[in-house]
């Protein structure tokens, strides 16, 4: 424990009883003063994790091209709300904007909105995206209405999850309580969870996760797309409804216990793409592996173009970044891409020709 936030959480539990893992995550990551995502600079070599936009400019460039093509498919709406959830240092959006400056009318139509609660990151985003006059929000719901283009890279994995274990009595929720020495510990609630009806039948000992916040956000995005048209692109690591407990903790690029040093440790869980797609209520495409998606968008050709005017050391770095983004044993298959769209424009690039069921 050994953090101010950890002590506050322990005091809360001592006063009112055990809390869900979802409540613990919400406090650990989003506490108004001490939460991990409030003040830390988590992205990059000096932080706790590195995201695809920080690995190579090619990632943001190709996603920018995808968004611009969707804008054209929508019939060139102006203005269009271009929204990024969890923009990090602003790298993805900066690369996307640079790559699309030649698309006639696109930049003039963009009304840029960034959803982030981290003030330090907002400052960095403002520096690299100043030319595009972004507006910041703490929640997606605060983004103005209108036609929408949305990108969320490694955002849904940080939303709080509940965890459950199948016992002889039925599904029981995993809670955060206190050990005899006052430290935080995990334990199963004594009764069957009210969420049992939302969980599948499974053998005793099976584990499952449920991300209410992610499903609610997916529903809000889908509702916005239904009302005003547009497209959303979600990139994250995850699965299609598989059982299991995936919640993990990282600090300084190394794994640690999920209850260790709350407020100073990143927490994330694999995204259930099947549940997410269903929650949108809209036509969806994918999910497909990030490697396949980027290949279909032309990342190999983009890498070749960059290498043509690079030094030998730069060419090696480009090759290494390309492998990290698309290789099956790196980010190529673990990370997945889901498109959520309308029923008015053609199918998007990077996916099969027909929407997912």
N, C-alpha and C positions, 0 to 999 in steps of 0.2 A: 504494500500500500504506500506508505511514506510520501504521500502528496497531500496538499491541502484539500484537493477535491476528494481524494480517497477518504480522508477523515470526515468530510461533510456527508459523503454517501453512507459511511458507517454510522454516523449519528442519525441519519434519516432512518436507516434500517432498525437501529436500536429503539427508536421512538415509535415507528409504525409497522415494523415487521418486514420480512423479505420482499424484494422487488423483482420484477421480471428482468431478464437479460435485455429486453427492449428498453426498459426504463434506464437500466445501467448504461447502455450504449448512448442513449439520448443525453444523459448527464455527462458521460466521459468525453463525448465528442462535441456536444453543443451547449454545455453550461454557459450562461451569459458572460461569465468572467473567466472561468478556469477551463472551459472545454478545449479539447485538442484542436478543433477546427476554428476556434475563435482567434487565437493569437499565434499559433505555431506556423512556421514555414515548412510544411511537410514534404514538398515536392522537390526532387533534385538530389544530387549527390550528397549534399549537406543535410538533407531531410531524412525521412523514413522510407520513401519509395520514389520510384522514377516511373513516369507515365509515358505512353507512346509519343506524344508531341515533343517531349524532352529528349527522346532518343534520336529522332530525325525530323527534319522539316517536311519530308515527303508525306508523313501522316496527315498533318494539317492541310497541306496543299491539296491532297486528293479528297479529303473530306470537304474542303471548300469548293472544289470543282463539283462534287456530288450535290452540295446544297444549291449552287448556282444553276445546275441543270434542273433541279426540282423547281426552282423559281421560274425558269423558262417553261417547264411543263405545266405550271399552275396558271400561266397566262400573264406573267410579268406584273403581279400585283404591286402597287405602290401606295402607301408604304407597306413593307412586310416586316414583321417583328422577327428579327434574327436573335435567337436566345441561346446562350450556352449555360448549362447547369454545371457549377463547379469548374470555373475556367482556369484554376491553378494560377500560373504566372502569366496567363494570357497568350501563351506560345501558340496553342492550336489556332486560336482565332486570328492572331497576327499572321500566321502562315496562310490561313484560309483566305484572308482579305488580300494578301499580296498575290496569291495565285489567281484571284478572280477579278483583278482590277481591269482586265481587258474585256470583261463581259459587258456589252453595252447596256447601260441603265441599271445594272445590278447594285452597284454601290450607292447610287443616288436614291434607290428605293429602300435601302436598308435602314431600319431603326434598331440599333444594337442594344440588347439588354443582357446583363450578366447577373446570374443568381449565385451569390456567395455571401457568407457571414464573416469571413476573415478579413479584418481591416488591413493587415499588412499585405495580403495578397491583392486586395482591391487597389492598394497604392501601386503595386507592380503592374497590375492590369491597366490602370489608368495611364501609366507611363508608356506602355507599348501600344496601347490602342487609342491614344488621345485624339488622333486624326479622325476617328470614327465616332467620337462623342458618345461613349456608352452611358447607359443608365444602370444603376445597381439596385438589386432587390434581395431581400432575405428569403423570399419564397416565390415559387413560380406563380402562385395565385395573384401576386402583385403586378405581374407583367400586363400591360394594357392589352385590351382585346384587339383582334384583327388577324389577318392572314399570318401564318406562323411557319417559320423554319427553325427547328430546334436541334441542338446537338448536346449529347450527354456522354462524355467519356469518363469512365471510372467514377460515376456519381452514385448510381443505384447501389453499388456494393457497400457504401458507407452508411446506408440508411439502417435504422435499428431493426433487429430481428428478434423474434421469440424463438426459443428452442423447446423441443418436446422429446420425451422418451416413452416408448410403448412399454407399459408394465402389464402385469397379469390382470390388473383392474381396468386398463385402458390407457389412453394417452395422458401423461402427466407433464406439467410444464416445469422446465428447469428454472430455478430462481436463484437470486443472489442473496445470501444471508450472511450471518456472522459466525465465525468459529469461536471456540471458548476463549481464545486469546484476543478476540476483538478484530481479527483480520477478516477480510472478505472471503467467502467460500461459496461454491455452488452446491445446490441440493434440490431434489425433486419436491414439488408441492405434494402434500399428502393425498389429495383427491384427484378425480378425473377432471381434466381441463374443460372449460366451456368451449374451447376451440376444437374439440374432438371431431365435431361434424365437418370441419374444414380439412381434416387430415385423412389420408387413405388408410385402409386396413393394412396392417403390417404385423410381423411376428414380434414377440416380446424381445425387447432390447434394441429395436429399431429406433432411429433418431430422425427428427424432422425439424425444419425451420419454416417460419412464416414471417414475411416482411409486410406488415400492414401499411407502413408508410410508403413503401415502393408501389404497392397496388393502388393506394389512394392517389399517388402522384401520376401513375400511368393512366388512371381513370380521368384525372383532371386534364392531362394532355390530350387524351382521346376526345373528351368533350369539347375542348377548344378546337381541335381539328375538324370535328363534325360541324361546328357552328360557323367556322370562318375559313376552312380549308387550310391545307399546308401539309408539312411533313416533319417527322422527327426521326433522328438517327441515334440509337442507343448502342454504345460500345462498352463492354464490360466482360469480366470473367464470370462464368456461370454454367448452368445446366438447363435441362428441359424437364423439370419436375422430379428430379431424382431425390430419393430420401437421403438423409445424412446430416451431420452437423459440420458446417464449414466455417463457422466464425473463427477468425484468427486475429492475432495481435502482432504488430511489427513496431519495433523501435530501433532506429539507427540501422535500417536495412536488415535486421535480424528478428527472427521470431521470438516471442516471449509469451508468458501467460496472459490470458485475456483480462484477468483481474489485476494485473501488475501495474502500478503507477498510473492510475486513472488521470486523464488530462494530459499526459505526456506520451501516450501510446496510441498508435493508430489501430482502429478496429475495423474489420470489413468481413463480409460474408459473400459467398457465391450467389449470383443473381439467378432466380428461377425465371427463365425467359418464357416458358410456357404460360406461367401464371401472369406474367407481365403483359404478354401479348393479349391474353384473354381479357385482362382488366381494361385495356384501352377501348374495347368495343369498336375498333376500327379495323380496316384491312391492314394486315401486317405482312411483311416479307422477311424471311429468315426465321430464326437466326442462322447465320452462316459463320464459319470460322473467319477470324480476322485475316488470316493469310489468304484464303480464297477471295474474300471481299477486296482486299487491296490488290491482289493479282488482276482481278477483273477490271479494276479501275486503272490499271497500267503502272503499277509501282515499279515493275522491272524496267520498263521503258524510261520512267522518270529517273531511276537510279543510273541508267546508262547515260542519260543526258547530263546528269550532274558529274559523273565520272569523266566525261569527255573534256571538261575544263578544270579538272582537279589535279592536285599533286599526287604523287604515289601514296603518301601517308593519308591524304584525304580520300583517295579511292578505297584504301583498305578500311577506313572508318565507315564509308558509305556501304560497303559490302557487309560489314559487321552489323550495322544498323538495320539493313535490309533483312538479314538473317534473323535478327532478334524480333523483328516485327512480323515475319511471315512463316518462319520455320515451325514445323509441327512440334518440335521439342522445346520451343521457346514460347512466343505469344501467339503463334499462328492458329492453334486449335483451342487452347484454353480460353482465349478471348474470343467473344462472339459479337456479332453485329445484327441488330434488329431494326428494321425500318417500319415506321408507323405512318400511314398516309391517308389520303382521301380516296373517294371512289370516282373522282372526276378526271384524274390525269393518268398518263401511261405508267407502266411499271418502271421502277427505278433501276439504275445500273447497279451491278454488283450482286444481284439476287436472281432467283429463278423468275420465269416469266409470269407466274401466277402467284397470287397472295397465299399466305399460310391459312390453313383451316382454323 
